[in-house]
Amino acid sequence: MSCCGQKRAALAQGHTPVSPSPRRAATESRSARGHTAPAEKADVLLVYLAAGMFSTRGVHTGRVYSCSGSGARLSADRRDAESLLRTRLFRRA
């Protein structure tokens, strides 16, 4: 019986076939390998220059950056750092 036929038969009997979604399996395997470690090494330390709160999502990574108060330090992914610096609200530490 083909794969689809087996799934139909299982559904007809009231069983839900269990198979991990490709997206979930990829996410789990990346986190298991410690995939986030290289990104941490690529971070750039920035200093916030304005007085109030600041919050944004990184253009390249989608990572959320937020800080408050002049002099606050922000660790940003190097890919997002240039766009944050262009706001003139930050300088390199």
PyMOL commands that place a pseudoatom at each C-alpha (Angstrom):
pseudoatom trace, name=CA, resn=MET, resi=1, chain=A, elem=C, hetatm=0, pos=[0.000, 0.000, 0.000]
pseudoatom trace, name=CA, resn=SER, resi=2, chain=A, elem=C, hetatm=0, pos=[1.345, 3.433, -0.833]
pseudoatom trace, name=CA, resn=CYS, resi=3, chain=A, elem=C, hetatm=0, pos=[2.080, 6.053, 1.777]
pseudoatom trace, name=CA, resn=CYS, resi=4, chain=A, elem=C, hetatm=0, pos=[-1.123, 7.997, 1.063]
pseudoatom trace, name=CA, resn=GLY, resi=5, chain=A, elem=C, hetatm=0, pos=[-3.162, 4.829, 1.207]
pseudoatom trace, name=CA, resn=GLN, resi=6, chain=A, elem=C, hetatm=0, pos=[-1.775, 4.017, 4.645]
pseudoatom trace, name=CA, resn=LYS, resi=7, chain=A, elem=C, hetatm=0, pos=[-2.682, 7.451, 5.930]
pseudoatom trace, name=CA, resn=ARG, resi=8, chain=A, elem=C, hetatm=0, pos=[-6.209, 7.199, 4.558]
pseudoatom trace, name=CA, resn=ALA, resi=9, chain=A, elem=C, hetatm=0, pos=[-6.628, 3.771, 6.155]
pseudoatom trace, name=CA, resn=ALA, resi=10, chain=A, elem=C, hetatm=0, pos=[-5.363, 5.077, 9.507]
pseudoatom trace, name=CA, resn=LEU, resi=11, chain=A, elem=C, hetatm=0, pos=[-7.765, 8.011, 9.371]
pseudoatom trace, name=CA, resn=ALA, resi=12, chain=A, elem=C, hetatm=0, pos=[-10.668, 5.702, 8.500]
pseudoatom trace, name=CA, resn=GLN, resi=13, chain=A, elem=C, hetatm=0, pos=[-9.861, 3.613, 11.596]
pseudoatom trace, name=CA, resn=GLY, resi=14, chain=A, elem=C, hetatm=0, pos=[-9.759, 6.702, 13.795]
pseudoatom trace, name=CA, resn=HIS, resi=15, chain=A, elem=C, hetatm=0, pos=[-5.972, 6.833, 14.140]
pseudoatom trace, name=CA, resn=THR, resi=16, chain=A, elem=C, hetatm=0, pos=[-4.032, 9.973, 13.419]
pseudoatom trace, name=CA, resn=PRO, resi=17, chain=A, elem=C, hetatm=0, pos=[-0.783, 9.215, 11.628]
pseudoatom trace, name=CA, resn=VAL, resi=18, chain=A, elem=C, hetatm=0, pos=[2.142, 10.800, 13.422]
pseudoatom trace, name=CA, resn=SER, resi=19, chain=A, elem=C, hetatm=0, pos=[4.820, 12.368, 11.292]
pseudoatom trace, name=CA, resn=PRO, resi=20, chain=A, elem=C, hetatm=0, pos=[6.797, 15.483, 12.174]
pseudoatom trace, name=CA, resn=SER, resi=21, chain=A, elem=C, hetatm=0, pos=[6.323, 18.451, 9.920]
pseudoatom trace, name=CA, resn=PRO, resi=22, chain=A, elem=C, hetatm=0, pos=[9.410, 19.289, 7.851]
pseudoatom trace, name=CA, resn=ARG, resi=23, chain=A, elem=C, hetatm=0, pos=[9.596, 22.795, 9.338]
pseudoatom trace, name=CA, resn=ARG, resi=24, chain=A, elem=C, hetatm=0, pos=[9.485, 21.518, 12.918]
pseudoatom trace, name=CA, resn=ALA, resi=25, chain=A, elem=C, hetatm=0, pos=[12.041, 18.797, 12.229]
pseudoatom trace, name=CA, resn=ALA, resi=26, chain=A, elem=C, hetatm=0, pos=[14.428, 21.356, 10.675]
pseudoatom trace, name=CA, resn=THR, resi=27, chain=A, elem=C, hetatm=0, pos=[14.007, 23.730, 13.626]
pseudoatom trace, name=CA, resn=GLU, resi=28, chain=A, elem=C, hetatm=0, pos=[14.619, 20.975, 16.149]
pseudoatom trace, name=CA, resn=SER, resi=29, chain=A, elem=C, hetatm=0, pos=[17.711, 19.721, 14.353]
pseudoatom trace, name=CA, resn=ARG, resi=30, chain=A, elem=C, hetatm=0, pos=[19.180, 23.270, 14.136]
pseudoatom trace, name=CA, resn=SER, resi=31, chain=A, elem=C, hetatm=0, pos=[18.635, 23.944, 17.824]
pseudoatom trace, name=CA, resn=ALA, resi=32, chain=A, elem=C, hetatm=0, pos=[20.033, 20.525, 18.731]
pseudoatom trace, name=CA, resn=ARG, resi=33, chain=A, elem=C, hetatm=0, pos=[23.258, 21.352, 16.853]
pseudoatom trace, name=CA, resn=GLY, resi=34, chain=A, elem=C, hetatm=0, pos=[23.555, 24.699, 18.598]
pseudoatom trace, name=CA, resn=HIS, resi=35, chain=A, elem=C, hetatm=0, pos=[22.905, 26.649, 15.412]
pseudoatom trace, name=CA, resn=THR, resi=36, chain=A, elem=C, hetatm=0, pos=[22.532, 29.932, 17.294]
pseudoatom trace, name=CA, resn=ALA, resi=37, chain=A, elem=C, hetatm=0, pos=[26.125, 30.028, 18.561]
pseudoatom trace, name=CA, resn=PRO, resi=38, chain=A, elem=C, hetatm=0, pos=[27.740, 31.499, 15.402]
pseudoatom trace, name=CA, resn=ALA, resi=39, chain=A, elem=C, hetatm=0, pos=[25.208, 34.351, 15.325]
pseudoatom trace, name=CA, resn=GLU, resi=40, chain=A, elem=C, hetatm=0, pos=[26.159, 35.343, 18.881]
pseudoatom trace, name=CA, resn=LYS, resi=41, chain=A, elem=C, hetatm=0, pos=[29.819, 35.669, 17.841]
pseudoatom trace, name=CA, resn=ALA, resi=42, chain=A, elem=C, hetatm=0, pos=[28.795, 37.994, 15.020]
pseudoatom trace, name=CA, resn=ASP, resi=43, chain=A, elem=C, hetatm=0, pos=[27.094, 40.495, 17.349]
pseudoatom trace, name=CA, resn=VAL, resi=44, chain=A, elem=C, hetatm=0, pos=[28.129, 44.157, 17.394]
pseudoatom trace, name=CA, resn=LEU, resi=45, chain=A, elem=C, hetatm=0, pos=[27.891, 46.205, 20.573]
pseudoatom trace, name=CA, resn=LEU, resi=46, chain=A, elem=C, hetatm=0, pos=[26.045, 49.496, 20.095]
pseudoatom trace, name=CA, resn=VAL, resi=47, chain=A, elem=C, hetatm=0, pos=[25.347, 52.387, 22.475]
pseudoatom trace, name=CA, resn=TYR, resi=48, chain=A, elem=C, hetatm=0, pos=[21.930, 54.078, 22.480]
pseudoatom trace, name=CA, resn=LEU, resi=49, chain=A, elem=C, hetatm=0, pos=[22.217, 57.867, 22.228]
pseudoatom trace, name=CA, resn=ALA, resi=50, chain=A, elem=C, hetatm=0, pos=[18.632, 59.071, 22.667]
pseudoatom trace, name=CA, resn=ALA, resi=51, chain=A, elem=C, hetatm=0, pos=[16.618, 59.498, 25.897]
pseudoatom trace, name=CA, resn=GLY, resi=52, chain=A, elem=C, hetatm=0, pos=[13.369, 57.431, 25.689]
pseudoatom trace, name=CA, resn=MET, resi=53, chain=A, elem=C, hetatm=0, pos=[12.548, 53.913, 24.782]
pseudoatom trace, name=CA, resn=PHE, resi=54, chain=A, elem=C, hetatm=0, pos=[13.474, 52.301, 21.496]
pseudoatom trace, name=CA, resn=SER, resi=55, chain=A, elem=C, hetatm=0, pos=[12.167, 49.081, 19.976]
pseudoatom trace, name=CA, resn=THR, resi=56, chain=A, elem=C, hetatm=0, pos=[12.431, 47.674, 16.470]
pseudoatom trace, name=CA, resn=ARG, resi=57, chain=A, elem=C, hetatm=0, pos=[12.747, 44.451, 14.515]
pseudoatom trace, name=CA, resn=GLY, resi=58, chain=A, elem=C, hetatm=0, pos=[16.005, 43.790, 12.659]
pseudoatom trace, name=CA, resn=VAL, resi=59, chain=A, elem=C, hetatm=0, pos=[15.729, 44.191, 8.892]
pseudoatom trace, name=CA, resn=HIS, resi=60, chain=A, elem=C, hetatm=0, pos=[17.818, 41.117, 8.069]
pseudoatom trace, name=CA, resn=THR, resi=61, chain=A, elem=C, hetatm=0, pos=[17.317, 38.773, 11.019]
pseudoatom trace, name=CA, resn=GLY, resi=62, chain=A, elem=C, hetatm=0, pos=[13.860, 39.681, 12.306]
pseudoatom trace, name=CA, resn=ARG, resi=63, chain=A, elem=C, hetatm=0, pos=[15.360, 39.830, 15.797]
pseudoatom trace, name=CA, resn=VAL, resi=64, chain=A, elem=C, hetatm=0, pos=[13.676, 42.297, 18.186]
pseudoatom trace, name=CA, resn=TYR, resi=65, chain=A, elem=C, hetatm=0, pos=[15.904, 45.023, 19.607]
pseudoatom trace, name=CA, resn=SER, resi=66, chain=A, elem=C, hetatm=0, pos=[14.819, 47.257, 22.459]
pseudoatom trace, name=CA, resn=CYS, resi=67, chain=A, elem=C, hetatm=0, pos=[16.506, 49.526, 24.964]
pseudoatom trace, name=CA, resn=SER, resi=68, chain=A, elem=C, hetatm=0, pos=[15.786, 52.619, 27.003]
pseudoatom trace, name=CA, resn=GLY, resi=69, chain=A, elem=C, hetatm=0, pos=[17.786, 55.530, 28.317]
pseudoatom trace, name=CA, resn=SER, resi=70, chain=A, elem=C, hetatm=0, pos=[20.841, 57.247, 26.924]
pseudoatom trace, name=CA, resn=GLY, resi=71, chain=A, elem=C, hetatm=0, pos=[23.960, 55.108, 27.187]
pseudoatom trace, name=CA, resn=ALA, resi=72, chain=A, elem=C, hetatm=0, pos=[22.127, 51.786, 27.129]
pseudoatom trace, name=CA, resn=ARG, resi=73, chain=A, elem=C, hetatm=0, pos=[24.137, 49.061, 25.402]
pseudoatom trace, name=CA, resn=LEU, resi=74, chain=A, elem=C, hetatm=0, pos=[22.621, 46.879, 22.749]
pseudoatom trace, name=CA, resn=SER, resi=75, chain=A, elem=C, hetatm=0, pos=[24.097, 43.725, 21.261]
pseudoatom trace, name=CA, resn=ALA, resi=76, chain=A, elem=C, hetatm=0, pos=[22.983, 43.578, 17.619]
pseudoatom trace, name=CA, resn=ASP, resi=77, chain=A, elem=C, hetatm=0, pos=[23.578, 41.033, 14.896]
pseudoatom trace, name=CA, resn=ARG, resi=78, chain=A, elem=C, hetatm=0, pos=[26.201, 42.421, 12.501]
pseudoatom trace, name=CA, resn=ARG, resi=79, chain=A, elem=C, hetatm=0, pos=[23.681, 42.177, 9.627]
pseudoatom trace, name=CA, resn=ASP, resi=80, chain=A, elem=C, hetatm=0, pos=[21.250, 44.462, 11.479]
pseudoatom trace, name=CA, resn=ALA, resi=81, chain=A, elem=C, hetatm=0, pos=[23.855, 46.803, 12.980]
pseudoatom trace, name=CA, resn=GLU, resi=82, chain=A, elem=C, hetatm=0, pos=[24.287, 48.977, 9.871]
pseudoatom trace, name=CA, resn=SER, resi=83, chain=A, elem=C, hetatm=0, pos=[20.578, 49.775, 9.615]
pseudoatom trace, name=CA, resn=LEU, resi=84, chain=A, elem=C, hetatm=0, pos=[20.464, 50.577, 13.349]
pseudoatom trace, name=CA, resn=LEU, resi=85, chain=A, elem=C, hetatm=0, pos=[23.459, 52.894, 12.996]
pseudoatom trace, name=CA, resn=ARG, resi=86, chain=A, elem=C, hetatm=0, pos=[21.772, 54.708, 10.092]
pseudoatom trace, name=CA, resn=THR, resi=87, chain=A, elem=C, hetatm=0, pos=[18.995, 55.806, 12.469]
pseudoatom trace, name=CA, resn=ARG, resi=88, chain=A, elem=C, hetatm=0, pos=[21.620, 57.969, 14.215]
pseudoatom trace, name=CA, resn=LEU, resi=89, chain=A, elem=C, hetatm=0, pos=[20.236, 56.737, 17.514]
pseudoatom trace, name=CA, resn=PHE, resi=90, chain=A, elem=C, hetatm=0, pos=[23.248, 54.451, 18.037]
pseudoatom trace, name=CA, resn=ARG, resi=91, chain=A, elem=C, hetatm=0, pos=[27.015, 54.465, 17.806]
pseudoatom trace, name=CA, resn=ARG, resi=92, chain=A, elem=C, hetatm=0, pos=[29.472, 51.591, 17.982]
pseudoatom trace, name=CA, resn=ALA, resi=93, chain=A, elem=C, hetatm=0, pos=[30.691, 50.875, 21.505]
for i in range(1, 93): cmd.bond("trace and resi %d" % i, "trace and resi %d" % (i + 1))
show_as sticks, trace
zoom trace
